[in-house]
Amino acid sequence: MMRAAIGAGPDLGLGLEAGMGGLSFGWLRRRAAVASVSVLAVAGVVAGGAATAPAAAGTGLAAARTASAQAGAVTCPGSGRARSIAVPAGSWARNVPWHSVGRGWILADLAASQSASGRGTLYLVSPAGHRYRLGSAPAGAALADWSGDGTDALFFTQPPGSATTGTITVLNLHTGAGTRFTVFSSNPFPGLSFTRPAGKQILFQAGTTANGTSLPLQRLTLTGTRTLCYPAQFSPAGGFDGQYLENAAGTELVLSTQNGLELVANDGQPIRALALQREVGACDLLSWWSSGSVLASCAGQLLVYPLSGGRPQRLTSSGDTAAFLGAWHLPSGIYAEAAACGSTWLERLNRNGTATRLTIPGAANAGTVRPLGTDGDQMPLLIGGGCDRHASFSFVDWYNPGADTARTVIGGRAGGGYVTAAVLFPAG
């Protein structure tokens, strides 16, 4: 059985677009399987007090609450009317070389400190480490994704005390203007991402019904109008289990199900069932491994499932009790993110399936080490002090594991600020 866990950074457009979703709830990668770790990723954002969501317009949210309260009801919830965000006063995105923004760039939300209560500031960071200030992030909102055309950023807010209402914000990074709309969400960290390749629409998975049944994946316009409610039942794969990945072309998705995985077309039509091997135990769908395979963590091991429906390839053989949260190819080897007891770290996978834990130069006391993706022979890492707050730092390093070198590009201990979230440009 696949456990509801992830909204991975995936542009489905029924032919509107033709490139790649990444892991990273892009980066607010939601992982219910390791919820304590997921909370860490947004703690710096929500600690300052979430913004109050606008009141729902129409009957969409009320209908969704009713549907969710009915045991066994599995329908796509509605959303509230979109409201415009005014262009902020003063300068916005001054001197940003937009013609250069693309592969290797990072979008980061930077707070003054871990305990800062005001709005964070959005920055673009070039591969060389040059920082460009954009402007203030939406109040109390968590950065979830960055569109593949580089234009928009996606944020989510759930007010304190609300168990069913959230706000999705789409912010134009060129101007600071945008829109926001309310949605039903039973999860404060829902599956939320731009469609690929360009971010013309949104993929959203709102959690579960009152009896724990996963709500269907839905596709929304940038103003909240639903354009597709994906199927929630597949034969023989079973019911949708809350996780999804989208391919680079925006033409197919992989959905987690009660009995394995299901490959579906852009329009939601089933293609084939995958991974119907119950003996591997509970699995978490993690990311794309190649254009023809996906990566999952099953019973404490990493397995690669081909879209052809063939048997999976096992990457690990460790008896470790840690949970794997992702893995990445680099010229120097395969590297994995593992987690236990509220901490995450980076490991190099050995040829025999075992793993060697790595220490990032200059971050020996880090409590969280979270890869944002890869670029060439390097990977950007979001490095934090950990859940016990023994060290209040959060910064982004470009790390070359082959050379064992790291350089900080935003955030840091010595007055560099506290990175609450960061997303690598979603190059396909």
Secondary structure as UniProt FT lines:
FT   TURN            14..15
FT   TURN            24..27
FT   HELIX           32..34
FT   HELIX           35..46
FT   TURN            47..48
FT   TURN            58..59
FT   HELIX           60..69
FT   TURN            71..72
FT   STRAND          83..85
FT   TURN            94..95
FT   HELIX           98..100
FT   TURN            103..104
FT   STRAND          106..111
FT   TURN            114..115
FT   STRAND          121..125
FT   TURN            127..128
FT   STRAND          131..136
FT   TURN            139..140
FT   STRAND          142..146
FT   TURN            148..149
FT   STRAND          152..157
FT   TURN            160..161
FT   STRAND          165..172
FT   TURN            173..175
FT   STRAND          178..184
FT   STRAND          191..194
FT   TURN            196..198
FT   STRAND          202..205
FT   TURN            210..211
FT   STRAND          218..220
FT   TURN            222..223
FT   STRAND          226..229
FT   STRAND          233..234
FT   TURN            235..237
FT   STRAND          238..246
FT   TURN            248..249
FT   STRAND          252..257
FT   TURN            258..259
FT   STRAND          260..265
FT   TURN            266..267
FT   STRAND          270..274
FT   HELIX           278..280
FT   STRAND          283..290
FT   TURN            291..292
FT   STRAND          293..298
FT   TURN            299..300
FT   STRAND          301..306
FT   TURN            307..308
FT   STRAND          313..314
FT   STRAND          323..330
FT   TURN            331..332
FT   STRAND          333..340
FT   TURN            341..342
FT   STRAND          343..349
FT   TURN            351..352
FT   STRAND          355..357
FT   TURN            361..362
FT   TURN            364..365
FT   STRAND          368..371
FT   TURN            376..377
FT   STRAND          378..384
FT   TURN            387..388
FT   STRAND          394..400
FT   TURN            401..404
FT   STRAND          405..412
FT   TURN            413..416
FT   STRAND          417..424
//
